[in-house]
């Protein structure tokens, strides 16, 4: 089954479609990653440590990985494009935004609101 994740940049009026395999349930947390990236590993460990089971798309292992990476670069306006985190279908951002949210205490409430955490 293919799920189409729509990403729209604030700078652009066009919408880029990123297709990725999905489980039977919609994931509350989606991470776009590269398997050899240490920052990607750190953000995945953060979510796992919080008790969240994110859907992870390893761009270097996906046949459409380069296309997805280009769409993420356009969305963020920066390179490298990973890690990129979506919670509840909304862009949180790269590692700096995720860590800032974690440190200032807004990450856990966001995860609860998205249904990624129940406690």
Biopython code that builds the backbone (N, CA, C, O; Angstrom):
import numpy as np
from Bio.PDB.StructureBuilder import StructureBuilder

atoms = [
    (1, "UNK", "N", (0.850, -1.168, 0.000)),
    (1, "UNK", "CA", (0.000, 0.000, 0.000)),
    (1, "UNK", "C", (0.899, 1.235, 0.000)),
    (1, "UNK", "O", (1.912, 1.269, 0.699)),
    (2, "UNK", "N", (0.535, 2.233, -0.772)),
    (2, "UNK", "CA", (1.324, 3.448, -0.883)),
    (2, "UNK", "C", (0.564, 4.601, -0.255)),
    (2, "UNK", "O", (-0.619, 4.807, -0.525)),
    (3, "UNK", "N", (1.258, 5.345, 0.584)),
    (3, "UNK", "CA", (0.693, 6.532, 1.220)),
    (3, "UNK", "C", (1.374, 7.743, 0.622)),
    (3, "UNK", "O", (2.599, 7.761, 0.504)),
    (4, "UNK", "N", (0.637, 8.722, 0.254)),
    (4, "UNK", "CA", (1.205, 9.929, -0.320)),
    (4, "UNK", "C", (1.241, 11.008, 0.742)),
    (4, "UNK", "O", (0.194, 11.464, 1.201)),
    (5, "UNK", "N", (2.426, 11.417, 1.135)),
    (5, "UNK", "CA", (2.602, 12.469, 2.123)),
    (5, "UNK", "C", (2.775, 13.763, 1.364)),
    (5, "UNK", "O", (3.704, 13.900, 0.568)),
    (6, "UNK", "N", (1.894, 14.711, 1.600)),
    (6, "UNK", "CA", (1.956, 15.992, 0.902)),
    (6, "UNK", "C", (2.769, 16.974, 1.722)),
    (6, "UNK", "O", (2.523, 17.164, 2.913)),
    (7, "UNK", "N", (3.728, 17.587, 1.078)),
    (7, "UNK", "CA", (4.573, 18.573, 1.732)),
    (7, "UNK", "C", (4.477, 19.854, 0.935)),
    (7, "UNK", "O", (4.736, 19.867, -0.269)),
    (8, "UNK", "N", (4.103, 20.938, 1.605)),
    (8, "UNK", "CA", (4.015, 22.217, 0.907)),
    (8, "UNK", "C", (4.917, 23.214, 1.604)),
    (8, "UNK", "O", (4.818, 23.426, 2.813)),
    (9, "UNK", "N", (5.790, 23.819, 0.832)),
    (9, "UNK", "CA", (6.703, 24.815, 1.350)),
    (9, "UNK", "C", (5.982, 26.143, 1.510)),
    (9, "UNK", "O", (5.097, 26.477, 0.723)),
    (10, "UNK", "N", (6.364, 26.896, 2.530)),
    (10, "UNK", "CA", (5.816, 28.235, 2.693)),
    (10, "UNK", "C", (6.281, 29.139, 1.568)),
    (10, "UNK", "O", (5.595, 30.101, 1.221)),
    (11, "UNK", "N", (7.431, 28.845, 0.997)),
    (11, "UNK", "CA", (8.005, 29.667, -0.057)),
    (11, "UNK", "C", (7.434, 29.348, -1.428)),
    (11, "UNK", "O", (7.512, 30.167, -2.344)),
    (12, "UNK", "N", (6.857, 28.156, -1.571)),
    (12, "UNK", "CA", (6.372, 27.720, -2.867)),
    (12, "UNK", "C", (4.863, 27.508, -2.819)),
    (12, "UNK", "O", (4.296, 27.218, -1.766)),
    (13, "UNK", "N", (4.234, 27.656, -3.959)),
    (13, "UNK", "CA", (2.803, 27.382, -4.034)),
    (13, "UNK", "C", (2.549, 25.982, -4.558)),
    (13, "UNK", "O", (1.410, 25.514, -4.539)),
    (14, "UNK", "N", (3.588, 25.304, -5.024)),
    (14, "UNK", "CA", (3.426, 23.948, -5.526)),
    (14, "UNK", "C", (3.556, 22.956, -4.381)),
    (14, "UNK", "O", (4.189, 23.237, -3.364)),
    (15, "UNK", "N", (2.957, 21.812, -4.561)),
    (15, "UNK", "CA", (3.012, 20.766, -3.552)),
    (15, "UNK", "C", (3.810, 19.593, -4.105)),
    (15, "UNK", "O", (3.564, 19.127, -5.217)),
    (16, "UNK", "N", (4.754, 19.131, -3.325)),
    (16, "UNK", "CA", (5.560, 17.973, -3.696)),
    (16, "UNK", "C", (4.980, 16.742, -3.018)),
    (16, "UNK", "O", (4.684, 16.769, -1.823)),
    (17, "UNK", "N", (4.819, 15.679, -3.763)),
    (17, "UNK", "CA", (4.301, 14.435, -3.190)),
    (17, "UNK", "C", (5.461, 13.505, -2.909)),
    (17, "UNK", "O", (6.312, 13.278, -3.768)),
    (18, "UNK", "N", (5.488, 12.980, -1.725)),
    (18, "UNK", "CA", (6.488, 11.994, -1.348)),
    (18, "UNK", "C", (5.721, 10.725, -1.037)),
    (18, "UNK", "O", (4.934, 10.686, -0.091)),
    (19, "UNK", "N", (5.942, 9.699, -1.819)),
    (19, "UNK", "CA", (5.243, 8.439, -1.600)),
    (19, "UNK", "C", (6.140, 7.503, -0.823)),
    (19, "UNK", "O", (7.334, 7.389, -1.099)),
    (20, "UNK", "N", (5.552, 6.841, 0.144)),
    (20, "UNK", "CA", (6.315, 5.909, 0.955)),
    (20, "UNK", "C", (5.391, 4.790, 1.412)),
    (20, "UNK", "O", (4.191, 5.006, 1.583)),
    (21, "UNK", "N", (5.950, 3.576, 1.614)),
    (21, "UNK", "CA", (5.124, 2.494, 2.121)),
    (21, "UNK", "C", (4.610, 2.843, 3.510)),
    (21, "UNK", "O", (5.295, 3.526, 4.271)),
    (22, "UNK", "N", (3.427, 2.386, 3.842)),
    (22, "UNK", "CA", (2.909, 2.666, 5.175)),
    (22, "UNK", "C", (2.337, 1.410, 5.798)),
    (22, "UNK", "O", (1.976, 0.455, 5.110)),
    (23, "UNK", "N", (2.266, 1.434, 7.107)),
    (23, "UNK", "CA", (1.672, 0.332, 7.844)),
    (23, "UNK", "C", (0.157, 0.466, 7.778)),
    (23, "UNK", "O", (-0.360, 1.402, 7.168)),
    (24, "UNK", "N", (-0.555, -0.466, 8.405)),
    (24, "UNK", "CA", (-2.011, -0.401, 8.430)),
    (24, "UNK", "C", (-2.495, 0.835, 9.180)),
    (24, "UNK", "O", (-3.541, 1.395, 8.850)),
    (25, "UNK", "N", (-1.742, 1.257, 10.181)),
    (25, "UNK", "CA", (-2.115, 2.438, 10.938)),
    (25, "UNK", "C", (-1.270, 3.615, 10.486)),
    (25, "UNK", "O", (-0.106, 3.457, 10.118)),
    (26, "UNK", "N", (-1.868, 4.797, 10.519)),
    (26, "UNK", "CA", (-1.137, 6.020, 10.211)),
    (26, "UNK", "C", (-0.183, 6.290, 11.365)),
    (26, "UNK", "O", (-0.589, 6.219, 12.525)),
    (27, "UNK", "N", (1.060, 6.594, 11.076)),
    (27, "UNK", "CA", (2.026, 6.869, 12.123)),
    (27, "UNK", "C", (1.925, 8.322, 12.567)),
    (27, "UNK", "O", (1.828, 9.230, 11.741)),
    (28, "UNK", "N", (1.950, 8.529, 13.878)),
    (28, "UNK", "CA", (1.885, 9.875, 14.427)),
    (28, "UNK", "C", (3.207, 10.615, 14.247)),
    (28, "UNK", "O", (3.230, 11.844, 14.190)),
    (29, "UNK", "N", (4.308, 9.869, 14.157)),
    (29, "UNK", "CA", (5.634, 10.471, 13.995)),
    (29, "UNK", "C", (6.311, 9.835, 12.789)),
    (29, "UNK", "O", (6.434, 8.614, 12.698)),
    (30, "UNK", "N", (6.746, 10.684, 11.870)),
    (30, "UNK", "CA", (7.448, 10.219, 10.673)),
    (30, "UNK", "C", (8.789, 10.934, 10.616)),
    (30, "UNK", "O", (8.866, 12.158, 10.725)),
    (31, "UNK", "N", (9.848, 10.140, 10.442)),
    (31, "UNK", "CA", (11.202, 10.681, 10.356)),
    (31, "UNK", "C", (11.795, 10.302, 9.009)),
    (31, "UNK", "O", (11.788, 9.133, 8.624)),
    (32, "UNK", "N", (12.307, 11.300, 8.293)),
    (32, "UNK", "CA", (13.073, 11.052, 7.077)),
    (32, "UNK", "C", (14.531, 11.103, 7.476)),
    (32, "UNK", "O", (14.981, 12.060, 8.106)),
    (33, "UNK", "N", (15.273, 10.059, 7.103)),
    (33, "UNK", "CA", (16.605, 9.826, 7.631)),
    (33, "UNK", "C", (17.526, 9.265, 6.556)),
    (33, "UNK", "O", (17.082, 8.877, 5.476)),
    (34, "UNK", "N", (18.815, 9.231, 6.872)),
    (34, "UNK", "CA", (19.811, 8.501, 6.090)),
    (34, "UNK", "C", (20.511, 7.583, 7.078)),
    (34, "UNK", "O", (20.926, 8.035, 8.146)),
    (35, "UNK", "N", (20.651, 6.319, 6.751)),
    (35, "UNK", "CA", (21.123, 5.319, 7.707)),
    (35, "UNK", "C", (22.514, 5.597, 8.272)),
    (35, "UNK", "O", (22.810, 5.164, 9.385)),
    (36, "UNK", "N", (23.370, 6.300, 7.547)),
    (36, "UNK", "CA", (24.733, 6.565, 8.020)),
    (36, "UNK", "C", (24.880, 7.912, 8.738)),
    (36, "UNK", "O", (25.988, 8.280, 9.127)),
    (37, "UNK", "N", (23.785, 8.646, 8.919)),
    (37, "UNK", "CA", (23.822, 9.992, 9.506)),
    (37, "UNK", "C", (23.732, 9.914, 11.028)),
    (37, "UNK", "O", (22.779, 9.353, 11.569)),
    (38, "UNK", "N", (24.733, 10.481, 11.724)),
    (38, "UNK", "CA", (24.734, 10.423, 13.193)),
    (38, "UNK", "C", (23.618, 11.268, 13.798)),
    (38, "UNK", "O", (23.064, 10.895, 14.832)),
    (39, "UNK", "N", (23.275, 12.394, 13.182)),
    (39, "UNK", "CA", (22.185, 13.220, 13.701)),
    (39, "UNK", "C", (20.844, 12.509, 13.532)),
    (39, "UNK", "O", (19.963, 12.623, 14.385)),
    (40, "UNK", "N", (20.694, 11.783, 12.440)),
    (40, "UNK", "CA", (19.481, 10.989, 12.221)),
    (40, "UNK", "C", (19.354, 9.921, 13.298)),
    (40, "UNK", "O", (18.275, 9.696, 13.847)),
    (41, "UNK", "N", (20.474, 9.267, 13.592)),
    (41, "UNK", "CA", (20.485, 8.243, 14.635)),
    (41, "UNK", "C", (20.082, 8.858, 15.978)),
    (41, "UNK", "O", (19.304, 8.268, 16.727)),
    (42, "UNK", "N", (20.609, 10.036, 16.275)),
    (42, "UNK", "CA", (20.311, 10.692, 17.543)),
    (42, "UNK", "C", (18.829, 11.042, 17.660)),
    (42, "UNK", "O", (18.235, 10.849, 18.721)),
    (43, "UNK", "N", (18.223, 11.554, 16.588)),
    (43, "UNK", "CA", (16.800, 11.922, 16.659)),
    (43, "UNK", "C", (15.931, 10.672, 16.771)),
    (43, "UNK", "O", (14.914, 10.691, 17.465)),
    (44, "UNK", "N", (16.314, 9.590, 16.101)),
    (44, "UNK", "CA", (15.552, 8.341, 16.231)),
    (44, "UNK", "C", (15.644, 7.810, 17.659)),
    (44, "UNK", "O", (14.651, 7.333, 18.206)),
    (45, "UNK", "N", (16.840, 7.889, 18.270)),
    (45, "UNK", "CA", (17.029, 7.425, 19.646)),
    (45, "UNK", "C", (16.224, 8.275, 20.627)),
    (45, "UNK", "O", (15.686, 7.757, 21.605)),
    (46, "UNK", "N", (16.143, 9.586, 20.363)),
    (46, "UNK", "CA", (15.361, 10.469, 21.223)),
    (46, "UNK", "C", (13.906, 10.002, 21.269)),
    (46, "UNK", "O", (13.336, 9.851, 22.349)),
    (47, "UNK", "N", (13.314, 9.777, 20.114)),
    (47, "UNK", "CA", (11.912, 9.365, 20.080)),
    (47, "UNK", "C", (11.712, 7.992, 20.696)),
    (47, "UNK", "O", (10.746, 7.776, 21.428)),
    (48, "UNK", "N", (12.607, 7.066, 20.411)),
    (48, "UNK", "CA", (12.498, 5.733, 21.017)),
    (48, "UNK", "C", (12.640, 5.820, 22.528)),
    (48, "UNK", "O", (11.937, 5.119, 23.258)),
    (49, "UNK", "N", (13.549, 6.679, 23.010)),
    (49, "UNK", "CA", (13.738, 6.881, 24.442)),
    (49, "UNK", "C", (12.517, 7.474, 25.124)),
    (49, "UNK", "O", (12.291, 7.240, 26.311)),
    (50, "UNK", "N", (11.732, 8.234, 24.383)),
    (50, "UNK", "CA", (10.491, 8.800, 24.916)),
    (50, "UNK", "C", (9.331, 7.809, 24.857)),
    (50, "UNK", "O", (8.240, 8.093, 25.350)),
    (51, "UNK", "N", (9.573, 6.636, 24.247)),
    (51, "UNK", "CA", (8.526, 5.624, 24.135)),
    (51, "UNK", "C", (7.692, 5.740, 22.877)),
    (51, "UNK", "O", (6.599, 5.179, 22.797)),
    (52, "UNK", "N", (8.207, 6.471, 21.887)),
    (52, "UNK", "CA", (7.508, 6.665, 20.619)),
    (52, "UNK", "C", (8.073, 5.689, 19.598)),
    (52, "UNK", "O", (9.282, 5.463, 19.549)),
    (53, "UNK", "N", (7.206, 5.117, 18.791)),
    (53, "UNK", "CA", (7.632, 4.209, 17.729)),
    (53, "UNK", "C", (7.406, 4.905, 16.385)),
    (53, "UNK", "O", (6.357, 4.725, 15.767)),
    (54, "UNK", "N", (8.389, 5.704, 15.922)),
    (54, "UNK", "CA", (8.188, 6.473, 14.694)),
    (54, "UNK", "C", (8.275, 5.604, 13.439)),
    (54, "UNK", "O", (8.902, 4.545, 13.442)),
    (55, "UNK", "N", (7.643, 6.066, 12.384)),
    (55, "UNK", "CA", (7.859, 5.486, 11.069)),
    (55, "UNK", "C", (9.093, 6.177, 10.508)),
    (55, "UNK", "O", (9.141, 7.404, 10.430)),
    (56, "UNK", "N", (10.086, 5.391, 10.120)),
    (56, "UNK", "CA", (11.349, 5.948, 9.632)),
    (56, "UNK", "C", (11.520, 5.595, 8.165)),
    (56, "UNK", "O", (11.415, 4.431, 7.778)),
    (57, "UNK", "N", (11.787, 6.614, 7.353)),
    (57, "UNK", "CA", (12.069, 6.415, 5.935)),
    (57, "UNK", "C", (13.546, 6.704, 5.704)),
    (57, "UNK", "O", (13.983, 7.854, 5.748)),
    (58, "UNK", "N", (14.306, 5.643, 5.459)),
    (58, "UNK", "CA", (15.745, 5.778, 5.197)),
    (58, "UNK", "C", (15.915, 6.106, 3.715)),
    (58, "UNK", "O", (15.756, 5.239, 2.856)),
    (59, "UNK", "N", (16.237, 7.360, 3.425)),
    (59, "UNK", "CA", (16.295, 7.817, 2.035)),
    (59, "UNK", "C", (17.354, 7.088, 1.214)),
    (59, "UNK", "O", (17.189, 6.916, 0.006)),
    (60, "UNK", "N", (18.440, 6.658, 1.860)),
    (60, "UNK", "CA", (19.495, 5.956, 1.135)),
    (60, "UNK", "C", (19.132, 4.501, 0.834)),
    (60, "UNK", "O", (19.858, 3.819, 0.109)),
    (61, "UNK", "N", (18.030, 4.030, 1.378)),
    (61, "UNK", "CA", (17.598, 2.656, 1.136)),
    (61, "UNK", "C", (16.283, 2.588, 0.362)),
    (61, "UNK", "O", (15.762, 1.501, 0.114)),
    (62, "UNK", "N", (15.755, 3.733, -0.015)),
    (62, "UNK", "CA", (14.483, 3.799, -0.726)),
    (62, "UNK", "C", (14.754, 4.133, -2.191)),
    (62, "UNK", "O", (15.540, 5.038, -2.471)),
    (63, "UNK", "N", (14.121, 3.425, -3.136)),
    (63, "UNK", "CA", (14.349, 3.713, -4.557)),
    (63, "UNK", "C", (14.004, 5.155, -4.941)),
    (63, "UNK", "O", (14.568, 5.696, -5.892)),
    (64, "UNK", "N", (13.081, 5.776, -4.205)),
    (64, "UNK", "CA", (12.715, 7.169, -4.490)),
    (64, "UNK", "C", (13.371, 8.141, -3.512)),
    (64, "UNK", "O", (12.940, 9.286, -3.376)),
    (65, "UNK", "N", (14.414, 7.673, -2.838)),
    (65, "UNK", "CA", (15.068, 8.469, -1.808)),
    (65, "UNK", "C", (15.601, 9.804, -2.295)),
    (65, "UNK", "O", (15.437, 10.818, -1.616)),
    (66, "UNK", "N", (16.235, 9.823, -3.456)),
    (66, "UNK", "CA", (16.789, 11.083, -3.994)),
    (66, "UNK", "C", (15.675, 12.085, -4.291)),
    (66, "UNK", "O", (15.815, 13.280, -4.028)),
    (67, "UNK", "N", (14.578, 11.592, -4.836)),
    (67, "UNK", "CA", (13.433, 12.456, -5.128)),
    (67, "UNK", "C", (12.849, 13.029, -3.838)),
    (67, "UNK", "O", (12.525, 14.214, -3.769)),
    (68, "UNK", "N", (12.715, 12.182, -2.818)),
    (68, "UNK", "CA", (12.209, 12.644, -1.531)),
    (68, "UNK", "C", (13.165, 13.654, -0.909)),
    (68, "UNK", "O", (12.733, 14.653, -0.335)),
    (69, "UNK", "N", (14.461, 13.392, -1.023)),
    (69, "UNK", "CA", (15.460, 14.311, -0.466)),
    (69, "UNK", "C", (15.368, 15.689, -1.125)),
    (69, "UNK", "O", (15.447, 16.711, -0.444)),
    (70, "UNK", "N", (15.203, 15.716, -2.445)),
    (70, "UNK", "CA", (15.058, 17.003, -3.151)),
    (70, "UNK", "C", (13.813, 17.755, -2.673)),
    (70, "UNK", "O", (13.849, 18.973, -2.498)),
    (71, "UNK", "N", (12.715, 17.027, -2.465)),
    (71, "UNK", "CA", (11.487, 17.663, -1.982)),
    (71, "UNK", "C", (11.683, 18.221, -0.572)),
    (71, "UNK", "O", (11.187, 19.303, -0.258)),
    (72, "UNK", "N", (12.397, 17.493, 0.268)),
    (72, "UNK", "CA", (12.662, 17.959, 1.626)),
    (72, "UNK", "C", (13.570, 19.186, 1.626)),
    (72, "UNK", "O", (13.375, 20.104, 2.422)),
    (73, "UNK", "N", (14.558, 19.204, 0.738)),
    (73, "UNK", "CA", (15.444, 20.367, 0.630)),
    (73, "UNK", "C", (14.640, 21.592, 0.209)),
    (73, "UNK", "O", (14.836, 22.681, 0.749)),
    (74, "UNK", "N", (13.731, 21.418, -0.761)),
    (74, "UNK", "CA", (12.876, 22.541, -1.176)),
    (74, "UNK", "C", (11.988, 23.009, -0.028)),
    (74, "UNK", "O", (11.783, 24.207, 0.163)),
    (75, "UNK", "N", (11.464, 22.053, 0.732)),
    (75, "UNK", "CA", (10.591, 22.376, 1.855)),
    (75, "UNK", "C", (11.334, 23.172, 2.925)),
    (75, "UNK", "O", (10.842, 24.189, 3.414)),
    (76, "UNK", "N", (12.518, 22.698, 3.279)),
    (76, "UNK", "CA", (13.279, 23.321, 4.361)),
    (76, "UNK", "C", (14.096, 24.512, 3.901)),
    (76, "UNK", "O", (14.455, 25.378, 4.698)),
    (77, "UNK", "N", (14.391, 24.552, 2.592)),
    (77, "UNK", "CA", (15.238, 25.619, 2.078)),
    (77, "UNK", "C", (16.681, 25.457, 2.497)),
    (77, "UNK", "O", (17.440, 26.427, 2.506)),
    (78, "UNK", "N", (17.064, 24.253, 2.841)),
    (78, "UNK", "CA", (18.427, 24.013, 3.318)),
    (78, "UNK", "C", (18.882, 22.603, 2.958)),
    (78, "UNK", "O", (18.076, 21.712, 2.691)),
    (79, "UNK", "N", (20.165, 22.440, 2.961)),
    (79, "UNK", "CA", (20.770, 21.127, 2.755)),
    (79, "UNK", "C", (21.777, 20.931, 3.874)),
    (79, "UNK", "O", (22.430, 21.915, 4.221)),
    (80, "UNK", "N", (21.967, 19.794, 4.460)),
    (80, "UNK", "CA", (21.326, 18.522, 4.157)),
    (80, "UNK", "C", (19.870, 18.510, 4.612)),
    (80, "UNK", "O", (19.456, 19.281, 5.477)),
    (81, "UNK", "N", (19.120, 17.616, 4.004)),
    (81, "UNK", "CA", (17.678, 17.570, 4.229)),
    (81, "UNK", "C", (17.269, 16.636, 5.352)),
    (81, "UNK", "O", (16.077, 16.508, 5.629)),
    (82, "UNK", "N", (18.204, 15.986, 5.999)),
    (82, "UNK", "CA", (17.846, 15.015, 7.040)),
    (82, "UNK", "C", (18.631, 15.293, 8.315)),
    (82, "UNK", "O", (19.723, 15.858, 8.255)),
    (83, "UNK", "N", (18.099, 14.912, 9.450)),
    (83, "UNK", "CA", (16.789, 14.323, 9.664)),
    (83, "UNK", "C", (15.683, 15.369, 9.584)),
    (83, "UNK", "O", (15.895, 16.538, 9.906)),
    (84, "UNK", "N", (14.517, 14.942, 9.156)),
    (84, "UNK", "CA", (13.323, 15.791, 9.132)),
    (84, "UNK", "C", (12.215, 15.022, 9.846)),
    (84, "UNK", "O", (11.997, 13.838, 9.589)),
    (85, "UNK", "N", (11.520, 15.713, 10.743)),
    (85, "UNK", "CA", (10.502, 15.079, 11.573)),
    (85, "UNK", "C", (9.142, 15.729, 11.340)),
    (85, "UNK", "O", (9.010, 16.952, 11.315)),
    (86, "UNK", "N", (8.141, 14.877, 11.172)),
    (86, "UNK", "CA", (6.744, 15.287, 11.102)),
    (86, "UNK", "C", (6.024, 14.647, 12.275)),
    (86, "UNK", "O", (6.194, 13.457, 12.541)),
    (87, "UNK", "N", (5.219, 15.433, 12.977)),
    (87, "UNK", "CA", (4.415, 14.901, 14.082)),
    (87, "UNK", "C", (2.962, 15.274, 13.806)),
    (87, "UNK", "O", (2.628, 16.442, 13.609)),
    (88, "UNK", "N", (2.120, 14.267, 13.797)),
    (88, "UNK", "CA", (0.709, 14.502, 13.509)),
    (88, "UNK", "C", (0.488, 15.091, 12.129)),
    (88, "UNK", "O", (-0.463, 15.843, 11.915)),
    (89, "UNK", "N", (1.362, 14.752, 11.192)),
    (89, "UNK", "CA", (1.245, 15.238, 9.822)),
    (89, "UNK", "C", (1.785, 16.637, 9.615)),
    (89, "UNK", "O", (1.745, 17.153, 8.498)),
    (90, "UNK", "N", (2.288, 17.261, 10.669)),
    (90, "UNK", "CA", (2.814, 18.616, 10.566)),
    (90, "UNK", "C", (4.332, 18.615, 10.678)),
    (90, "UNK", "O", (4.910, 17.873, 11.472)),
    (91, "UNK", "N", (4.962, 19.451, 9.875)),
    (91, "UNK", "CA", (6.412, 19.563, 9.906)),
    (91, "UNK", "C", (6.865, 20.163, 11.230)),
    (91, "UNK", "O", (6.442, 21.257, 11.603)),
    (92, "UNK", "N", (7.730, 19.437, 11.939)),
    (92, "UNK", "CA", (8.386, 19.984, 13.120)),
    (92, "UNK", "C", (9.696, 20.615, 12.668)),
    (92, "UNK", "O", (10.032, 21.731, 13.063)),
    (93, "UNK", "N", (10.435, 19.876, 11.827)),
    (93, "UNK", "CA", (11.667, 20.411, 11.275)),
    (93, "UNK", "C", (12.827, 19.457, 11.431)),
    (93, "UNK", "O", (12.660, 18.249, 11.595)),
    (94, "UNK", "N", (14.000, 20.037, 11.376)),
    (94, "UNK", "CA", (15.239, 19.274, 11.470)),
    (94, "UNK", "C", (15.617, 19.094, 12.949)),
    (94, "UNK", "O", (14.851, 19.438, 13.850)),
    (95, "UNK", "N", (16.794, 18.557, 13.165)),
    (95, "UNK", "CA", (17.267, 18.220, 14.508)),
    (95, "UNK", "C", (17.218, 19.423, 15.455)),
    (95, "UNK", "O", (16.842, 19.270, 16.618)),
    (96, "UNK", "N", (17.586, 20.602, 14.985)),
    (96, "UNK", "CA", (17.621, 21.772, 15.863)),
    (96, "UNK", "C", (16.235, 22.108, 16.410)),
    (96, "UNK", "O", (16.099, 22.446, 17.586)),
    (97, "UNK", "N", (15.221, 22.020, 15.574)),
    (97, "UNK", "CA", (13.855, 22.320, 16.014)),
    (97, "UNK", "C", (13.324, 21.247, 16.964)),
    (97, "UNK", "O", (12.644, 21.552, 17.944)),
    (98, "UNK", "N", (13.644, 19.991, 16.660)),
    (98, "UNK", "CA", (13.191, 18.890, 17.517)),
    (98, "UNK", "C", (13.821, 19.024, 18.900)),
    (98, "UNK", "O", (13.130, 18.898, 19.912)),
    (99, "UNK", "N", (15.128, 19.281, 18.950)),
    (99, "UNK", "CA", (15.818, 19.403, 20.235)),
    (99, "UNK", "C", (15.337, 20.633, 21.003)),
    (99, "UNK", "O", (15.185, 20.575, 22.223)),
    (100, "UNK", "N", (15.098, 21.739, 20.311)),
    (100, "UNK", "CA", (14.584, 22.935, 20.979)),
    (100, "UNK", "C", (13.217, 22.649, 21.600)),
    (100, "UNK", "O", (12.939, 23.077, 22.719)),
    (101, "UNK", "N", (12.371, 21.926, 20.875)),
    (101, "UNK", "CA", (11.052, 21.558, 21.399)),
    (101, "UNK", "C", (11.173, 20.639, 22.604)),
    (101, "UNK", "O", (10.412, 20.756, 23.564)),
    (102, "UNK", "N", (12.133, 19.728, 22.547)),
    (102, "UNK", "CA", (12.353, 18.805, 23.664)),
    (102, "UNK", "C", (12.832, 19.574, 24.895)),
    (102, "UNK", "O", (12.335, 19.361, 26.001)),
    (103, "UNK", "N", (13.785, 20.458, 24.697)),
    (103, "UNK", "CA", (14.360, 21.212, 25.817)),
    (103, "UNK", "C", (13.347, 22.173, 26.433)),
    (103, "UNK", "O", (13.291, 22.305, 27.656)),
    (104, "UNK", "N", (12.548, 22.844, 25.610)),
    (104, "UNK", "CA", (11.603, 23.821, 26.167)),
    (104, "UNK", "C", (10.285, 23.185, 26.639)),
    (104, "UNK", "O", (9.389, 23.888, 27.106)),
    (105, "UNK", "N", (10.170, 21.864, 26.517)),
    (105, "UNK", "CA", (9.020, 21.165, 27.076)),
    (105, "UNK", "C", (7.794, 21.085, 26.188)),
    (105, "UNK", "O", (6.728, 20.684, 26.655)),
    (106, "UNK", "N", (7.913, 21.456, 24.920)),
    (106, "UNK", "CA", (6.742, 21.409, 24.038)),
    (106, "UNK", "C", (6.652, 20.123, 23.208)),
    (106, "UNK", "O", (5.620, 19.864, 22.590)),
    (107, "UNK", "N", (7.716, 19.319, 23.188)),
    (107, "UNK", "CA", (7.713, 18.103, 22.366)),
    (107, "UNK", "C", (6.740, 17.053, 22.897)),
    (107, "UNK", "O", (5.946, 16.511, 22.128)),
    (108, "UNK", "N", (6.786, 16.757, 24.183)),
    (108, "UNK", "CA", (5.916, 15.714, 24.740)),
    (108, "UNK", "C", (4.439, 16.070, 24.576)),
    (108, "UNK", "O", (3.664, 15.206, 24.166)),
    (109, "UNK", "N", (4.009, 17.302, 24.877)),
    (109, "UNK", "CA", (2.598, 17.634, 24.618)),
    (109, "UNK", "C", (2.207, 17.494, 23.143)),
    (109, "UNK", "O", (1.088, 17.084, 22.833)),
    (110, "UNK", "N", (3.117, 17.829, 22.243)),
    (110, "UNK", "CA", (2.866, 17.675, 20.815)),
    (110, "UNK", "C", (2.687, 16.201, 20.459)),
    (110, "UNK", "O", (1.808, 15.848, 19.673)),
    (111, "UNK", "N", (3.522, 15.349, 21.038)),
    (111, "UNK", "CA", (3.422, 13.900, 20.809)),
    (111, "UNK", "C", (2.114, 13.346, 21.372)),
    (111, "UNK", "O", (1.486, 12.487, 20.754)),
    (112, "UNK", "N", (1.707, 13.830, 22.531)),
    (112, "UNK", "CA", (0.436, 13.384, 23.131)),
    (112, "UNK", "C", (-0.737, 13.809, 22.263)),
    (112, "UNK", "O", (-1.660, 13.028, 22.033)),
    (113, "UNK", "N", (-0.702, 15.048, 21.781)),
    (113, "UNK", "CA", (-1.781, 15.568, 20.938)),
    (113, "UNK", "C", (-1.912, 14.761, 19.643)),
    (113, "UNK", "O", (-3.017, 14.565, 19.137)),
    (114, "UNK", "N", (-0.774, 14.296, 19.111)),
    (114, "UNK", "CA", (-0.772, 13.528, 17.869)),
    (114, "UNK", "C", (-1.114, 12.056, 18.086)),
    (114, "UNK", "O", (-1.302, 11.309, 17.126)),
    (115, "UNK", "N", (-1.194, 11.648, 19.339)),
    (115, "UNK", "CA", (-1.512, 10.246, 19.639)),
    (115, "UNK", "C", (-0.299, 9.334, 19.648)),
    (115, "UNK", "O", (-0.447, 8.113, 19.602)),
    (116, "UNK", "N", (0.891, 9.900, 19.707)),
    (116, "UNK", "CA", (2.118, 9.098, 19.743)),
    (116, "UNK", "C", (2.459, 8.653, 21.162)),
    (116, "UNK", "O", (3.163, 7.662, 21.356)),
    (117, "UNK", "N", (1.957, 9.388, 22.146)),
    (117, "UNK", "CA", (2.138, 9.054, 23.566)),
    (117, "UNK", "C", (0.780, 9.108, 24.242)),
    (117, "UNK", "O", (-0.061, 9.939, 23.899)),
    (118, "UNK", "N", (0.568, 8.220, 25.203)),
    (118, "UNK", "CA", (-0.720, 8.194, 25.886)),
    (118, "UNK", "C", (-0.600, 8.600, 27.337)),
    (118, "UNK", "O", (-1.614, 8.902, 27.966)),
    (119, "UNK", "N", (0.591, 8.619, 27.890)),
    (119, "UNK", "CA", (0.762, 8.965, 29.316)),
    (119, "UNK", "C", (1.222, 10.385, 29.493)),
    (119, "UNK", "O", (1.414, 10.835, 30.623)),
]
sb = StructureBuilder()
sb.init_structure("model")
sb.init_model(0)
sb.init_chain("A")
sb.init_seg("    ")
for serial, (resi, resn, name, xyz) in enumerate(atoms, 1):
    if name == "N":
        sb.init_residue(resn, " ", resi, " ")
    sb.init_atom(name, np.array(xyz, "f"), 0.0, 1.0, " ", f" {name:<3s}", serial, name[0])
structure = sb.get_structure()
